[in-house]
Amino acid sequence: MLTGPTPSGGEKILQKDDTEPSTHFIQNLIEEDLKTGKYEGRVHTRFPPEPNGYLHIGHAKSICLNFGLAKQYAGKCNLRFDDTNPSKEEDEYVKAIMEDVRWLGFDWEDRLYFSSDNFDQLYEYAIQLIKKGKAYVDELTPEQMREYRGTLTEPGQNSPYRDRAVEENLDLFERMRAGEFAEGERVLRAKIDMASANLKMRDPVMYRVLNAVHHRTGDKWCIYPMYDFTHGQSDSLEKITHSICTLEFEDHRPLYNWFLKELDIYCPQQIEFARLNLNYTLLSKRKLLQLVQEKHVNGWDDPRMPTLSGMRRRGYTPAAIRDFCERIGVAKSNSTIDFALLEHCVREDLNRTAPRVMAVVRPLKVVLENYPEGQVEELIAENNPNDPSAGSRKIPFSRVLYVEQDDFMEDPPKKFFRLGPGREVRLKHAYIIKCERVIKDENTGEVIELRCTYDVETKSGSSMETRKVKGTLHWVSAPHAQPAEMRLYSHLFLNENPADEKECLSSGLNSDSLEIIEKGFIEPFLQDAVGGDRFQFLRLGYFCVDNVDSRSGSPVFNRTVTLRDTWAKIAKKSG
């Protein structure tokens, strides 16, 4: 079972519990279908995004579920674009979605489909329903249609155009297709039940006039089918067995089945599961698009965005996201997942795979007064202690070094095991040094340099290493250090549940979600790193070379995740 504290919104914050059963309710349904021979023992799923934005981490759950079930049961999974709204859809989104699905590690093989491929067939289905007396052309205005629809407690009213003759409806529908009517003047509606307790069944719109050029069909059509009239029939045409969707489509299921039954065509089984909700995160494509359009972020692939392209650019790995989706499981009730669980999965994967390197974000100069001037040593550093096959590399050591400003305090507390006047620390892979003198700026009093000595008999990893100290610092050799830009990211939103705030895109944004460090230093090994390369900067976190702004010999590093959940600690203190 997944358990956790309950936030103010009343939803559970989920953490992984190792006692969780290995199967979920959708697997149980499929296994029952296989036992009874339903669908001739086939398992055929699909991932059906609308190309009106980039995929986000919530879509990753659906991708992993649909492709994962197909693989588990030796079935098939299609990639189908539900492209029925050309006013919001673009080729850019189609290409980005395909790239994201592949990046996650899934392959639709030769099963790439578009709902727009079915426009001719869907039009014929509409004609079929008109001829059966199950659809009619309505000319109520959108405002009148809402008025006639009724409420959750009051039945709707029949449109005065509901009982038009079949021949008149056929004529009007053909004239809609011919472009005779303006947007909003005519719609085609299903004739079901205006008194139904399910508002989706109160004569829903099947087709509307939309004078927009489609990214695939061009200007062939000026009427377009609604999602509810497209989705089930597309599933049917593709012979999908299990049409898996999120809980908000549960009340669409009776309509899904009604269309398939009235058309007398193959009927898949629609199954709903709880969508992914993450704290400190928005997973609404409409609001994410608003973030992009209003320039609160630098595009869909901004590393602060919950999009898969943003996470890829930040350094998240496909394996970590798949692991996260596996850990959170599949449930029937909505819950909110703690973002820290996603970060934990990222850390676990990068801990196994990322080389350890040294970089200094905020440099403080250190001069070793007793180290020979002009001398340079090449020290040996392991690339990953968790992976012996990763080998080692050579790092230069010299008289002048850089350490982190935060690793020195002029008046340190008792448990500060770093540098201070008269204190000793070990430099990783190198020697023990002792702070002898502090040099300050004469005007500001700022510490600008430390004068230290080193103990030659404490070389790390050698027989000369004779004593121990509590603190170990990372560093870079100043003459060999390469300048690099580093970008430190935090949550984009301040509120744990930004979706609950109407003004979340203005007052709820975290102004400190991005800090750009322009004067950091990296060890020379990193100068030739290329976009997408991931590293652990010792003691600082995991970083990834930005695949957009980096240039040859001049990498830009995005912090993927800290070594610890520092955000949770900050939030706890502020609370």
N, C-alpha and C positions, 0 to 999 in steps of 0.2 A: 504494500500500500504506500502511496505517496502522501506524506504528511508535512506539517510545518505550521508556523505561527500564522495567525489571521490578521491581515492589514486592515486599515480602516474601511476599505471597500467591501469587506465581507468575503472576499475570495481567498482561497488557500494559496500560500506561497509553497511551492512544491520543492522538495529535495528528494534525492534518490534514496530508496530504501531497498537493500539487497534482498529482502524477503518478497519483493514483488514477483508475481507469477510470470512465467516466460511467455505466455500467450495473452492476447487481448480479445475483446469481444468480436472484432471483425474477423480475426483468425478463426475463432470458434464458429462463426456463421459460415465462412468459406469451407471449413472442414466438414460441417454438417451437409453443405451442398454437395461436396465431393462424395460423401457417403451415400447420399440419396440419388446420385447421378444427375442432379440438376445441371443444366447447361452442358450436358454430355461430358461432365468431368473437366470442363475447361475453366481456367481462371484468366480473365482478360480485363485489365484495368486501363485507366488512362489518366494523364495529368492534363487538365484543360484550362490553362491560363488565358485571361483576356489580355491582348497586347496593348494595354493602356498605361503601362508603367513598368518599372523594373521589378524583378522578383525580390522578396524580402525573406527574412528568417522564418516567417510563418509559412511561406510557400515551401520552404525546405522540408518542413514536417510532412506536407502532403506529397512532395516528390519522393521522399524516402519511403513513405508508406505505400504509395501506389507501385513504384518500381520495385520496392522491397518485397511486397506480397507476390508480385508476378514472378520474381526470381525464386522466392521460397517455394512456390507451388508449380514451378516449371511452366509458367504461363507467359503471357505477353503484356506489355504496357505501351500504350500509344502516347505520343505527344500531340495534342490537338489544341489549336488556337481557336478560342471562341470569339471570332472577330466579326461581331454583328453591329458594332457601333463605330462607323468610320470617323465620326467627329472627334473621337478621343484616341484612336488607334494609329500606330505608326510602324513602319518597317524597322525603325531603330529598336523598338521594344521587342519585336520578333527576334531580331538577331541577338539582342542582349539575353533574352530568355533562353534561347538555344545554347548560348555560351555558358550560362549559369548551370543549366541541367547537366551539360557535359562535364563542367568543372566539378560538380558534386560527385561525378563518377558514374553517371547513368547513360544508357544508350537506347534510343527508341528504334534503332536499326532502320528499317525501311518504312516505319509506321509514323510518318509525319503527316498530320491532317490539319485542315482548316475548315471551320464551319462554313466559310464562304464557298468552299467547294460544293456545298450542298444547297446553295441558294435556289437553283432551279428545282431541285427535288422538294425543298421546303415550300416553294410556291405551289407546286402541284399538291402537296399535302393540304395547304390552305384551301385550294379549290375543292379538294375532296370533302373537307369539313363544311364548306359553304353548301355544297350539293346535298349533304346529309342534313342540312338545317342546323348545324352545330356551330356556325360562325356567321357574323353579320358585319356590315360596314356601318360604323357609327359616325355621327357628325356633331356630337356634343363637344363643347369646348373642354379643354383640360380642367377648367374650374368647375364646370357643370358636372363633369365626370366624377370629380372628387365629391361633389355634393350628393350625387346620386348613389355613391358607393356605400354610404352608411358608416356606421362605427362598429366597434367591437361589441357594443350592447344593443345596437339598432340595426335591423336589416336594411339592405340597400333597396333602391327602386329601379325598376326596369327602364331602360332607355326608351324614349318614344320611337326609336328607329330599330328596336330589337326584333320586331316581327315583320320586317321587310321580306318580300318574296325572294326566293332563291335566285331567280333570274335577275332581279334588280341588284342583289348583292354581288353576283358575278360580274355584272356590267360595271358597277361602281369600283369593284376591286381591280378590274382590268384598267379602268381609267386612272386609278391611283398609280398603278404601275407605269402607265403612259405619261405620267407627270402632269396630269390635269389639275391636281390640287396642291395647294401650298402646305407647308408644314403646319400641323395642328388642325387642318380642316377635316381630315378623314382619318380614321383608324379602322383596322379590322379587329373585331373582338370575338372571343370564344363565347358561345351561348351555353352557360352552365347553370348557375343558381345565385341570384342576387341576394338570397336570404341565407346563404351558407355561413356557418360560424367561422369558417376559414376565409378571410378576406381575399386570399389569393384565388379563390374559386368564384369570386363575384365578377364573372364575365371579363377576364383579364384581356389586355391588349395583346394581339398576336403580331400585328404589323403596324408600322407607322411610316408616314412620309418623312423622308430625311434627305434633303438636297445636299449630299456630301459625296466627295470622291473617295472611294474605298481604296485602301493601299494595295489590294490585289485585283479587284474586279473593275477598278476605274469608275467610269460614269455609267456602267451598264444598268445599274439599279438606282431608282430614287425612292424605293420603299425597302425597308430592312426588317427582318424578323426580330422579335424580342428574344431575350435570352431564354425565357421559359418555353418559348415555342421552338427553340433551336437545340437546346441542350439534350433533352431526352431523345429526340429524333436522331441527332448526331451519334449519341451512344448506341442507338438501335442500328443505324447503318453500319457502324463499326463492329457490331456484334459484341459489345462490351458485356461482361457478365455481372460485374460488381461496380456500380457507379458510386464512388466514394467521394463525399463532399462534407463540408463543415456544417455545424449545427444550425446556422442561420437559414439553411435550405430545407430544414425539416418540414416546415409548413408548405414548401413548394412540392413536396413529394406527391400529395394527392393530384396536383395538377400535372406533374410529370407523368404519372400513371394514366390520368384521364386522356391526355393527348394520344399516348401509345395505344390505349384500348380503343378509342374512337377511330383511330387510323387502322386498327387491326394489324399492327406490325410487331416485330420482335420486341420483347420488353425486358430490359436489364433490371437489376435490383438496386435501388438507391439506398445507400447506407450513410448515415451522418455520424460524424465524430467531432469532438471538441477542438476548436481551433486553438492555435498557440497564442497565448498572451504573455508578454514579458514586462516586468516592471521597468520603469524609467525609459520606456520605449513606446513609440507609436507604430502600429502595423496597419494603418489605413493608407492605401495607395493614393487616395484623394488628398489626404493631409501631407503625405510625403511629397506629392507633386507640388503642393502649395509651398513646402519648405524650399524646394528647388526653384520654383518660379519667383518667390519673394527673396531669393538669394540669402536665406538664412544658412544655407550650406552651399558647398561648391559642386553642385551637380549630384546626380543619382549615385555616383560612386564615391562620394565624400566618405572617408573612413569613419565618420560619426554616424552615418546612416545605417539602419538595420537591413539594408539591401545586401544581397549576396555579392554584388559587385563592390560595394563599399567594404564589406567584411573581407573579401579577397584582397582588396587593395591595402587594407589595414594589416593583413598577415594571418587571418584566420585560415585554417586548413580545412579541406573537404572532410578529412577523417574526423576532425574535431566536431564539425557540424553534424555529421552522420551519427557520431557517438552521442551527442546531445539529444538528437531526435529519438534515438533508441532509449536513452535514459528516462526521458519524460513520459514515454509510453503513449498509449492511445486510450482515451476515456470518452465517456458519454456526457460528462458534465464539465462546464467551463471552469477553469482554474487559472491562476496567474503564476508563472514560473519565475523564480528568482534569477535575475541576470547573472548573478555570481555563479550559478551552475554552468551556464554557457562558458563563462571565462575559465572555470575550473577544467572543463573539457579541453579548451584551447591550451591551457598550461600543461595538462597531462600529455597531450600529443607533442607539443613543442619541446617539452622536457626530454622526450625520447629522441627527437630528430634534429633539434636546432644546435648548431655549433656554438660553443662558448667563446666569446671574444671580449675585448676590453675597449670601452669608450668612456669618455668623460663629457658629461652634459654641461656642467658649469665648472670650468677649469680653475684651479688654484695652482700657481707655480711652486714647485719644490726644487731646491738646489741642494744636492748632496755634496757638502763642502769637502769631504775627505775622499770623494771618488775622483779618479784621475781625469783631468780635462782632456777632451778629445777621444777618450776611450769609449768603445761601444761593444757590448756583449750581445750575443744571440742566445736567448734563453728558450727552453723548450716548454711549450704549453699544450696540454691535451685539448682536443677539439670537443669531445663530449665524454664525460666520465661514465655515462650510461651506455655508450656504444664504443667499445674498444676498436671496432673496425673503422671508426671515423678518423683515427690517426692523430697526428700532432702537427704543430707548426712552429716556426721560429719567430720570436718577437724581440725587437731591439731594446736594449736597456742602456741608459746613458746617465750622465751627471745631472741633467735637468729633466724633470718630469712634470706631468700634470696629474693632480688628484682632484676629487670632487670638493667643492667649497664646503658642502655639508659634512664632510669627513674631518673637519677641523673645528674646534671650539677653543676660544682663548681661556675660558673658565669652565671647563667641562664638569658635568655632574659625575657622581661616583661610578655609575654604570655605563658611561659613555666610553666604549672600548675602541675609540678611534684616536686621531691625533689631537694633541694638546701640548702646551709647553712642558717639556721634560718627559713626554709620554712616548712609548714605543708601539709600533704596529708592524705587521708583516705586509709587504707588497706581494700580491699574488704572483706565484711563479718566480719570485725574486728573493729579496733580502728583508731582514728586519731593519727598520730605520727609526731614528729618534729625533724628535723635534727639539732643536737647540735654541733657535731664535725666530721671532716673528717680525716681519717688515710690513709697515703700514704706509698708506698714502698720507703724506704730510698735511694735506688739506682736508680730507674727508675722514681720516682715521680708519679707513677700510683696510682689512688685511689683504695684501696683494702678493705676498711671497712668504714661504717658509724656508728657513735654513735648517737643514737636517744633516745627520751623519748616518752612515750605513755600517752594518757589522758584516765584514767580509766572510766570517765563519758561519753565517746563517743562510747560505744560498739554498734555496728551496730545492728539494729532491736530490741533494748531493750528500755525500758522507760528511760534509762540513756543517750540515744543519744540526746545531747542537742544543738549541733551546727553543722554547715556545712562548708565544704571546697570544692574548685573547683576540685581538682585532686583526682582520685581514682586509686590505683595501685593494681596489682595482686602480689602474693607472695607465698612462701612455707616456712614451718617451717623447719629450717636447721636440727635439730636432727631427723626429720621424713622424710625428703626429700629422694626420691629414684633417683639414677642416671639413665639417659636415653639418648640414642642417638636420635638426631632429624635431619631430612634431609629437607632442604629448597630448593624448586624447583622454577626455572624460565623458561622462554621460551628457547627452545633448539636452536632456530635460532635468529640471531640479526636482519635480514632483515624482513620487513613486508611481503614480497612476495618472500620467499626463492626459490620457483619453477622457478623464473625468472633468477636465478643465476646458471651458469654452475659449479661454485666452491662452491656451498652452503654446501656441505658435508665436506669441509675443512675450508676455510677462513670464511665461513658464520656461523659457529657454535659458540654459546655463551659459552665461557669458564667458565662463572659464573652460568651456568644453574643448578648446584648442589652445595650446601654448606652443609657439614656434621658437625654438632655440637655434639661433643662426650662427653661434660661435662655439659649437661643440667640437670635440676632437675624437678621432677614431684611430685605431692602430692601422699601420700601413696595409695589412692583410685585407682590409675591408674596402680599399679604394676601388678595386675592380669588381665589387659586388654589383649585380644587375637586378633589375626590377623583379620583385617576387622572392628574392633570396631572404631567408629568415635566420635570425641569430638570437641568442641570449646575450645581451649586454650584461656582463657579470654585475650582480647586485642592483641592476637598474630595471630589468624587465626584458620582455621579448620584443624585438624590433624587426620590421620588414622593410626592405628597400622599396620605396614608392615606385610603382610601375608607370606613372604618368609624368612626374616632374623630375625624376632622376636623369642625369646625363652621363655619358661615358666618362669614367674617372671622377665623377662628382655625384655620388649617391645621396639621396634624401631618405632619411629613415623615419618611418612611422612606428610609434610605440603600439604594438599589438595588444599587450596586456602587461600589467605589473606582475612582479613575482608573487605578490600577496594581494588579497582583496582589500586594498587600501580604501576603496570607496565605501565598503561596508563599515570600516572602522571610523571613517570620517562621519558617515551618516549616523552611526551609533553615538558618537560624541556630541554631534549637533542636536540629536534628539534628546 
